[in-house]
Amino acid sequence: MIIRPITTAEEAEEVLQVELTTWDTDPIGAVPVHLHMALAKNGGLLLGAYEDDRLIGYTLGWVGLRDAHAERPAAEQLKLVSHMTGVLPDYRDRKIGYRLKLAQREWALARDLALITWTYDPLESRNANLNLHQLGAVCRSYQRNVYGSMVDRVNAGVESDRFQVDWWIKSERVEARLACVPHALTRATADAQLLNPATMGTDGHLYPPAETAPPAGPRVLVEIPARIQALRRSSRELTAAWRSHTRALLEALLAAGYQATDLIYEPDPPYPRSFYLLEQTDEN
């Protein structure tokens, strides 16, 4: 597999096809080819992952501002905004998304940028594992329904709440994660209070608790569904209940000075479970 910039309209057409397949959407809801090309030719970053000359994944980003409303020179607050990263279903679990992110980092470092940001659904355990656990990013911002109603079949039917990822690509945290420095993390080693233990229903689904415990220390755990896409397909109502539950809990924790720093995934029977680790810390 190779990763290289996408520079022609013909290649951007292939990106469109990957997008349609990845998000199971219609062309009306996809990023048009002309916008891909406008970004790619004006300082944006459009990278494709190719295997045997077939495009199997891509990532799209552009240079933006850390605070679009700050009255400071733009050159003092530049960052790379990573907006979309998609991989064809048959090629997932091969670390292609991870390698695309590393390529973004190399591009940003070559331009002396220190920060890359993007958003993802905080209920997506798979994405949380990549973003926080593998890449070493952190989350300090919860954004409600940031993209409005979405028409693709991955996101439709539930409000588009998002975590903003802050990936400080020059930080010690990121350097250690990318160097694969061991950081074995379990619920036991995390030494953190679980605020919202889920319960298994008779229908085989995990349900959020009616009440959550107040945080009593600098490290807490927040449980999320381990397989949210399967839950979306079987119960939109329960998916919406998890959205409402985690929205209230995560917003309160972030407002109290916590940040999401890692994800714990337990694949063991009787059912898989996922937990955010949130910490009160000033570390990037």
N, C-alpha and C positions, 0 to 999 in steps of 0.2 A: 504494500500500500504506500502511496505517496500523497503528500499534501502540498498543494500549490495554489497560487492565486487564480481566480476565474476572471477572465478579461474580455471575453467576447459574448455577444448576444446569444450565439448558438449554445455556449456553455451555460449561460444564464437560463436558457430554456430547460436544460437538464436539471438545474437547481429547482425550477418550478415543479418539475415532475417529482423530485424527491420530497419537496414540501407537501405536495398534494397527497403523497403516499404516507408520509410520516404522521401528519396530523389528520389524515382521513377527511379531507375537506374538498370543497369545490373551488374552481378557479376564481370565483367571485370573492372569496375570502382570503385569497393568497396574495403574497407580495408580487406585483407585476414585474416582468422582465425589465421594463424601462427604468424602474426604481432601483433594481439591483445594479444596473449598469451605471446609473447616475451616481450611486454611492461608490461603486468600484473605481470610477474614473475621477472622483473628486475627494480623495483622501480617505475613503472608506476602506474596509477590509472584507473581502469576499473570498473565502478559502474553500476549496473542494478537496475531499478525500477520494482518491481514485484507486481502484483495484482492477488490474487488467484493462485499463482505459475506460472503466465504467465508474461514473460518479455514484458513490455509495453514501456520502455524507457531506455536509457543508456547514459553514458558520458565517454569519453576517454581523458586521459591526461598523462603527464609525467613531471618529473623535468627537467628544462632547465635553460638557462642562460639569464639574462636580456640583456646582450650585448655579443653575441657570438664571437665578434672580439676584445673585450677589453683584454688587457694584464694584467689582474688582477686575483688573485686566484679565482677559480670557486666557492669556498665555500662562498665568499663574495657577490655573485650576483645570488644566486639561486632563482628560481621562479617555480610555477606550470604552465605548458603550457596546457591549455584545448583546445583540437583540435576539437572534435565532440560531440554534444549533440543532440540526436534524440528521438522523441516521436511518437508513432503510431498515425496516423490521428484521429482515433476514440477516442483518449484519450487526445486530446489537449484542451487548455483552462481550465485545471484542476490544474494548477500550478505545474505540474510534473517537467518541466524544471527548475522552480524556486527551487524546493526541491532538485533536483540533484545538482544545483549550491551550495546550502547551505551545502550539504554533501561534496562537493569538498572543501569548505571553512573550514569545521571542520577538514578534513584530513590535509589540509595545515597548519592550526593553530597548530595542534598537532605536527607538524614537524618544527615549528617556522619559517614558510615562511610568508612573508608579502604581496606578490604580486602573483596574478593569471592573466594571459593574454590569450586572444583568439581573433579570427577574426570573423567578420560577414559582410555580404553585407550591406553597408550603405543605400541602397534603401529599406531594409526590415524593415518596421515600427514596425511590431510585435516584431522582435528581438531587435530593438532599445529600445522599451518600457521596455522589460525585463532587458536588460543590463544596461541602463542608469537610467531609471525612478524607477524601482523596486529594483535593486541590488545596485545602487549608483556607478557604474563604470564610467570611463571617457574615452574619445578617444582623443589622440594627434597625431595619425599616420594614414595617408591614404596611402594604398599600391595599386599600379596599377597592375591589371591583375596578381595577386600574384600566383595563381594556374594554370595559363595558360588556355587553352580551357578545359572546363569541359563537361563530357558526360551525366551526369544525367539530367533528364528533369526539375528539379527545377532551374538549373543554365545554361543549354546549350543555346548557341546563343548570349550571352552577356559576355563581358570581365569580368573576376573574380576580380574586384576591391574589396578591403576590408578595413574596419576600424579595427585597433587593439584596443581591449578593455584592459584598465589597471584597474584591480580591486584590490585596496589597502585595503585588507580585515581587517586591524587593524585601519583604519582611522575613524575619527569622522563622516564623510559623510556616510560611509558604515554602521557604527553602528546605526546611526539615521534612515537610510532607512529600515534596517532590523528590527528595533524596531517599525516600522510603525509610526514614528514621523510625524505628518501632514506636508506636503509640497505642498499644493494645488497649482497647476501651470496651468495657462491659458495664452493666449496671452496678456490679460489685466494685470495680476499680474506679468508676466515675465518682463515687462517694457523693452522690447527689440525691436530693429528695424528689420522689416521683409525685407529681401534683395531681395527675388525672388517670389513674389506672383504668384501662378499658375492661369491659366484661364481654364474654362470648355469649351470644344469644342462641336460642334453640334453632334459629335459621342458619347458623354457621357464620354469622357476621359479628364483627366487633362493634360494640356500642360505647359511646363516650359516657362518663359518669354524670349523674345529675348535678353533683357538686364537686368542686375542686378544692384542694387544700391550699391555704395561703403559703407563699414562699417563706421559709424560715432560715435560709442560709444563702451563701453566695453562689451555690451550684444547684440547679434544679433540672428535672427531666419532665418533658411533655410528650405524652404518647400520641402518635398519629397512626392512621391505618397503614399497614405495611404494603397493601396492594390496592391502591385507590382506584386504578382503572377497572379492575374486576368489580369493585364495589359500585362504580359509576354505571356499569352495564347492568347490574342486577337491582340496584336501588338508588334512584336519584334522591329520594326522600332522606335516606340515611346519609348519603353523601352530603346533602345540604345541612343535615344536623351536625356532621363533623366540621363542616365549614364554619357554622355559627359558633360551635363550641371552641374550636381552636382559634378563631378570630378573636374572641373576647379574651381568652387566656393569653395568647401571644402578644396582643396589643398591650395588655396590662403589664406583662413582664418587661417588654421593651421600654415602656414608659417609666418603669421603676429602675431602669439602668442595666438590665440584663441584655446580653447579646447571644444569639445562637452561634455556637462554635464547633459543634460536631453532631454526628448522628450515630446512634447505636442500633444495629440491626441484629435481631435474634431469629435465625431461620428455623430453630428447633421446634419439634412438635410440643404441644398439640396444634399450635398455629404460629406463623411468623409474627413478630412484633417489631415496631420501630419507635425510637425515642429520640427527640431532640435533647441535646445537652445545652443549657443556657447558663452563662456565667456573668457575674458582675465583675468586669475587668475593663481596663483601658487599652489592653493589648490589641493590636491589629491582627 
